[in-house]
Amino acid sequence: MTREPARPDSPMQAVMHHTSPADAPVVREPRHEPVAHLIRGGVVEGVHYGSVVVLDADGQVTFRLGDTEAAFHPRSAVKPVQAVAMLRAGLPLEGELLSLAGASHSGEERHIAGTRRILALAGLTEDDLRNVPDMPFDPVVRDAWVREGRTPSRLAQNCSGKHAAMLWTAKLNGWSLEDYLDPSHPLQRAVRDTVEDLTGRRVAGVTVDGCGAPLFSISLLGLARALSRIASAAPGTPEDRVAGAMREHAEMASGAGRDVAALMRAVPGLIAKDGFEGVQVAALPDGRAIAVKIADGANRARIPVAAAALVRAGVDPALLTQFAGEPLLGGGEPVGRVRPVRALDPADLTACA
């Protein structure tokens, strides 16, 4: 669903809703701590280090483990914030296309078709995209592409919806299109302002994400606070529109069979976003939020740790049983699994053996 675009009164019309951001998080080697164990037969076989933060409805930290203040790269977990920035700058998307604008999609046909629809609404084509050509993210979809002899495509790359939305935002404001990924471009300055507004901290630095877009360094705590503000925003605000689109169209923000979509379906009102290198953030409509960074980027630890953090935030554990982690096999039979450490989940380690 879309509405007719309304040209903003000024290119930088974004309205900031919070006090001036505090100093940037410090750039240092993160002081991660053990957050998950790989258990085989009741014995700790491996350890995943990382950091976890849990916020209550007032934005106060109720639990933390590791380093939640050091600068880090949120990767695609920051996409809901980027989507808010684009809405503040006049982007007229709603519903499934807005969810796609903040997506790390799987490259399914609905995602590719949705990206084409955004480009068509903007009067643009795939040739205007500046993201990196890639095969679909989902392995089943990717294997089908290979069998069919299809090649990497900018549309199939998991950030294409965001890039199409960025192009339309730039065009609506009369900004140049060829350099929309330059950190000094008005669009990316607006994104940076929104990142600082919603996290409450100045960014610590800027680099380039895998898709080619600017990536702003923030803290894990800042990421949790940003998603908390999006999930609990007043009706009709850009933040609320992004949250509503993600809740209603979880598969458009990720894909069929993706754990982040299943997490949003399992917990009423939850919005959640994953990011490469073991990043996960989630928030509830009342503002409770969690954020996770797995130090080694291991995907297998991301969801079990996030589920334990959500229980710490007050989510009913019965809603999260499917997110306990994939079983570890021995001779084809389950002999253990990845399990959060006792500091995060005090259940007996041998329970998963």
C-alpha positions as CSV (number, residue, x, y, z in Angstrom):
1,M,0.0,0.0,0.0
2,T,1.3,3.5,-0.8
3,R,0.0,7.0,-0.7
4,E,0.6,9.8,-3.1
5,P,4.0,11.4,-2.4
6,A,4.0,14.8,-0.7
7,R,7.1,16.8,-1.4
8,P,8.7,17.9,1.9
9,D,8.7,21.6,2.6
10,S,12.5,21.4,2.9
11,P,15.0,18.7,2.2
12,M,15.9,18.3,5.9
13,Q,12.4,18.5,7.4
14,A,13.0,15.6,9.7
15,V,11.6,16.4,13.2
16,M,13.8,15.3,16.0
17,H,12.0,14.2,19.1
18,H,14.6,13.9,21.8
19,T,17.3,16.0,23.5
20,S,20.7,16.7,21.8
21,P,22.7,13.5,21.6
22,A,25.4,12.8,24.1
23,D,29.0,12.1,23.2
24,A,29.8,9.2,20.9
25,P,30.5,5.8,22.4
26,V,34.2,5.1,22.8
27,V,36.1,3.1,20.1
28,R,38.0,0.3,21.8
29,E,38.4,-3.5,21.7
30,P,35.0,-4.6,23.1
31,R,35.0,-6.2,26.5
32,H,32.9,-9.1,25.6
33,E,32.0,-11.9,28.0
34,P,30.8,-15.5,27.6
35,V,27.1,-15.4,26.5
36,A,26.6,-19.0,25.2
37,H,28.0,-22.4,25.6
38,L,28.1,-25.2,23.0
39,I,27.1,-28.2,25.1
40,R,27.8,-31.8,23.9
41,G,26.9,-34.6,26.3
42,G,26.7,-32.3,29.3
43,V,30.2,-30.9,28.7
44,V,31.0,-27.4,27.5
45,E,32.7,-28.0,24.2
46,G,32.8,-24.3,23.0
47,V,32.2,-20.8,24.2
48,H,30.7,-17.9,22.3
49,Y,31.6,-14.5,23.7
50,G,29.4,-11.4,23.2
51,S,27.4,-8.7,24.8
52,V,23.7,-8.4,25.8
53,V,21.5,-5.6,27.1
54,V,17.9,-5.6,28.3
55,L,15.8,-2.4,28.8
56,D,12.6,-2.0,30.7
57,A,9.6,0.1,29.5
58,D,11.2,3.3,30.8
59,G,14.4,2.7,28.9
60,Q,16.4,1.7,31.9
61,V,18.9,-1.1,31.8
62,T,17.7,-4.1,33.8
63,F,20.3,-6.6,32.6
64,R,23.7,-6.3,30.9
65,L,26.4,-8.7,30.1
66,G,29.7,-7.8,28.3
67,D,30.3,-4.4,26.8
68,T,27.2,-2.5,25.9
69,E,28.9,0.9,25.6
70,A,31.7,0.4,23.2
71,A,31.3,1.5,19.6
72,F,30.3,-1.3,17.2
73,H,28.7,-1.8,13.8
74,P,25.0,-2.7,14.1
75,R,25.0,-3.8,10.4
76,S,21.5,-4.5,9.1
77,A,20.0,-4.3,12.6
78,V,19.9,-0.5,12.1
79,K,17.6,-0.7,9.0
80,P,14.4,0.2,10.9
81,V,16.2,3.4,11.9
82,Q,17.2,4.1,8.3
83,A,13.5,3.6,7.3
84,V,12.4,6.1,10.0
85,A,14.9,8.6,8.5
86,M,13.4,8.2,5.1
87,L,9.8,8.6,6.3
88,R,10.9,11.8,8.1
89,A,12.3,13.0,4.8
90,G,9.0,12.5,3.0
91,L,9.0,8.9,1.8
92,P,5.4,7.9,1.3
93,L,5.6,4.1,1.7
94,E,3.3,2.1,3.9
95,G,2.6,-1.6,4.6
96,E,4.6,-4.3,2.9
97,L,6.7,-2.0,0.8
98,L,7.7,0.0,3.9
99,S,8.6,-3.3,5.6
100,L,10.7,-4.1,2.6
101,A,12.4,-0.7,2.8
102,G,13.8,-1.8,6.2
103,A,14.5,-5.4,5.2
104,S,17.3,-7.8,4.9
105,H,15.2,-9.9,2.6
106,S,15.8,-13.4,1.3
107,G,15.6,-12.7,-2.4
108,E,12.2,-14.4,-2.9
109,E,10.1,-13.3,-5.8
110,R,7.9,-11.2,-3.6
111,H,10.9,-9.3,-2.4
112,I,12.2,-8.7,-5.9
113,A,8.7,-7.7,-7.2
114,G,8.3,-5.3,-4.2
115,T,11.6,-3.6,-5.0
116,R,10.6,-3.2,-8.6
117,R,7.3,-1.6,-7.4
118,I,9.2,0.9,-5.3
119,L,11.5,1.8,-8.2
120,A,8.4,2.1,-10.5
121,L,6.7,4.4,-8.1
122,A,9.8,6.6,-8.1
123,G,10.1,6.5,-11.9
124,L,13.4,4.6,-11.7
125,T,14.8,1.2,-12.7
126,E,17.2,-1.4,-11.5
127,D,20.0,0.4,-13.3
128,D,19.7,3.3,-10.8
129,L,20.5,1.0,-7.8
130,R,24.0,1.2,-6.4
131,N,24.0,-1.8,-4.1
132,V,26.3,-4.7,-4.9
133,P,24.9,-7.4,-7.2
134,D,24.4,-10.7,-5.3
135,M,22.6,-14.0,-5.3
136,P,19.5,-14.4,-3.0
137,F,20.3,-14.7,0.7
138,D,18.1,-17.7,1.3
139,P,20.0,-20.8,0.5
140,V,16.9,-22.6,-1.0
141,V,16.1,-19.7,-3.2
142,R,19.8,-19.3,-4.1
143,D,20.1,-22.9,-5.1
144,A,17.1,-22.6,-7.3
145,W,18.7,-19.6,-9.0
146,V,21.8,-21.6,-9.7
147,R,19.8,-24.5,-11.2
148,E,18.1,-22.0,-13.4
149,G,21.3,-20.4,-14.5
150,R,20.5,-17.0,-13.1
151,T,23.3,-14.6,-12.2
152,P,23.8,-12.1,-9.3
153,S,21.5,-9.2,-9.4
154,R,21.1,-5.9,-7.6
155,L,17.4,-6.7,-7.1
156,A,18.2,-10.1,-5.5
157,Q,20.7,-8.6,-3.0
158,N,19.2,-8.5,0.4
159,C,19.3,-4.7,0.8
160,S,17.7,-3.8,-2.5
161,G,14.4,-2.7,-0.9
162,K,16.3,-0.2,1.3
163,H,18.3,1.1,-1.7
164,A,15.2,1.5,-3.8
165,A,13.6,3.5,-1.0
166,M,16.7,5.6,-0.6
167,L,16.6,6.5,-4.2
168,W,12.9,7.5,-4.1
169,T,13.6,9.6,-1.0
170,A,16.4,11.4,-2.7
171,K,14.3,12.0,-5.8
172,L,11.4,13.4,-3.8
173,N,13.7,15.9,-2.2
174,G,15.5,16.9,-5.4
175,W,18.7,15.4,-4.2
176,S,21.2,13.8,-6.6
177,L,20.8,10.1,-7.3
178,E,24.2,9.0,-8.6
179,D,25.9,9.6,-5.3
180,Y,23.1,8.8,-2.8
181,L,25.5,6.4,-0.9
182,D,28.0,9.1,-0.2
183,P,28.1,9.8,3.6
184,S,28.0,13.6,2.8
185,H,24.9,13.2,0.7
186,P,21.8,15.0,2.2
187,L,20.0,11.6,2.5
188,Q,22.8,10.0,4.5
189,R,23.2,13.1,6.6
190,A,19.5,12.8,7.4
191,V,20.0,9.1,8.3
192,R,22.9,10.0,10.5
193,D,20.8,12.6,12.3
194,T,18.0,10.1,12.9
195,V,20.5,7.5,14.2
196,E,21.8,10.0,16.7
197,D,18.3,11.1,17.6
198,L,17.0,7.6,18.3
199,T,20.1,6.2,19.9
200,G,20.6,9.4,22.0
201,R,24.4,9.4,21.2
202,R,26.5,10.8,18.5
203,V,27.9,8.3,16.1
204,A,31.5,7.2,16.7
205,G,32.5,6.9,13.1
206,V,31.4,5.9,9.6
207,T,32.4,3.1,7.3
208,V,30.8,1.2,4.5
209,D,28.3,-1.7,4.9
210,G,28.4,-4.8,2.7
211,C,25.7,-3.3,0.4
212,G,27.7,-0.1,-0.1
213,A,25.6,2.1,2.2
214,P,27.2,4.2,4.9
215,L,27.4,2.4,8.3
216,F,27.4,4.4,11.4
217,S,29.1,3.1,14.6
218,I,27.0,3.2,17.7
219,S,26.7,1.3,21.0
220,L,24.7,-1.8,21.7
221,L,22.8,0.1,24.3
222,G,22.1,2.8,21.7
223,L,20.7,0.2,19.3
224,A,18.4,-1.1,21.9
225,R,17.1,2.4,22.8
226,A,16.6,3.2,19.1
227,L,14.4,0.2,18.5
228,S,12.6,0.7,21.8
229,R,11.6,4.2,20.6
230,I,10.4,2.9,17.3
231,A,8.3,0.1,18.9
232,S,6.7,2.4,21.4
233,A,6.2,5.5,19.3
234,A,3.0,7.5,19.2
235,P,0.4,6.5,16.5
236,G,1.0,8.0,13.1
237,T,4.6,8.9,13.7
238,P,7.3,7.7,11.3
239,E,8.5,5.4,14.0
240,D,5.1,3.9,14.5
241,R,4.6,3.4,10.8
242,V,7.8,1.5,10.5
243,A,6.9,-0.7,13.6
244,G,3.4,-1.4,12.2
245,A,4.8,-2.4,8.8
246,M,7.3,-4.8,10.3
247,R,4.7,-6.4,12.6
248,E,2.1,-6.8,9.8
249,H,4.6,-7.9,7.2
250,A,7.3,-9.8,9.0
251,E,8.2,-12.0,6.0
252,M,8.7,-9.0,3.8
253,A,11.2,-7.7,6.3
254,S,13.1,-11.0,6.2
255,G,11.7,-14.1,4.4
256,A,9.8,-17.3,4.7
257,G,11.5,-19.6,7.2
258,R,13.7,-16.9,8.7
259,D,14.1,-17.0,12.4
260,V,13.5,-13.2,12.8
261,A,10.1,-13.4,11.1
262,A,9.2,-16.4,13.3
263,L,10.2,-14.4,16.4
264,M,7.9,-11.5,15.4
265,R,5.0,-13.9,14.8
266,A,5.6,-15.8,18.1
267,V,5.6,-12.7,20.4
268,P,2.6,-10.4,20.0
269,G,3.6,-6.8,19.1
270,L,7.3,-7.6,18.9
271,I,9.5,-6.0,16.2
272,A,12.9,-7.6,15.6
273,K,15.8,-7.1,13.2
274,D,18.9,-9.2,12.7
275,G,22.3,-8.1,11.3
276,F,25.4,-9.8,10.0
277,E,28.1,-10.7,12.4
278,G,25.8,-11.9,15.1
279,V,23.6,-8.8,15.8
280,Q,20.0,-9.1,17.0
281,V,17.7,-6.4,18.3
282,A,14.0,-6.6,19.4
283,A,11.5,-4.4,21.1
284,L,7.9,-4.6,22.5
285,P,5.1,-2.0,22.1
286,D,5.6,-0.8,25.7
287,G,9.3,0.0,25.1
288,R,11.0,-3.1,26.6
289,A,13.9,-4.0,24.4
290,I,16.9,-6.3,24.0
291,A,20.1,-6.2,21.9
292,V,22.7,-8.9,21.3
293,K,26.1,-9.0,19.7
294,I,27.9,-12.3,19.3
295,A,31.6,-11.5,19.2
296,D,32.6,-14.1,16.6
297,G,29.6,-13.4,14.4
298,A,28.2,-16.9,14.9
299,N,24.6,-17.1,13.7
300,R,23.9,-20.2,15.8
301,A,24.3,-18.3,19.1
302,R,22.3,-15.2,18.0
303,I,18.7,-16.4,18.5
304,P,19.1,-18.6,21.6
305,V,20.8,-15.6,23.4
306,A,18.2,-13.2,22.1
307,A,15.4,-15.5,23.3
308,A,17.0,-15.7,26.8
309,A,17.3,-11.9,26.8
310,L,13.6,-11.5,25.9
311,V,12.7,-13.8,28.8
312,R,14.8,-11.4,31.0
313,A,12.7,-8.6,29.5
314,G,9.5,-10.3,30.7
315,V,8.3,-12.3,27.7
316,D,6.5,-15.5,28.5
317,P,9.1,-18.3,28.0
318,A,6.3,-20.5,26.5
319,L,6.3,-18.2,23.5
320,L,10.0,-18.8,22.9
321,T,10.5,-22.5,23.1
322,Q,11.2,-22.8,19.4
323,F,14.1,-20.5,19.7
324,A,16.2,-22.6,22.1
325,G,18.7,-23.3,19.3
326,E,19.3,-26.0,16.7
327,P,20.2,-29.3,18.3
328,L,23.8,-30.4,18.1
329,L,24.0,-33.9,16.4
330,G,26.2,-36.8,17.2
331,G,25.8,-39.8,14.8
332,G,22.7,-38.2,13.5
333,E,21.1,-37.9,17.0
334,P,20.7,-34.9,19.2
335,V,23.4,-34.8,21.9
336,G,23.4,-31.1,22.9
337,R,22.9,-27.6,21.7
338,V,24.0,-24.0,22.0
339,R,22.8,-22.7,25.3
340,P,22.9,-19.2,27.0
341,V,25.3,-19.0,29.9
342,R,23.9,-19.2,33.5
343,A,24.2,-15.5,34.0
344,L,21.7,-15.0,31.2
345,D,19.6,-18.1,31.6
346,P,20.1,-19.8,35.0
347,A,18.7,-23.2,33.9
348,D,21.0,-26.2,34.5
349,L,23.6,-26.7,31.7
350,T,22.9,-30.5,31.6
351,A,19.2,-29.8,30.6
352,C,20.2,-29.7,27.0
353,A,22.6,-32.7,26.9
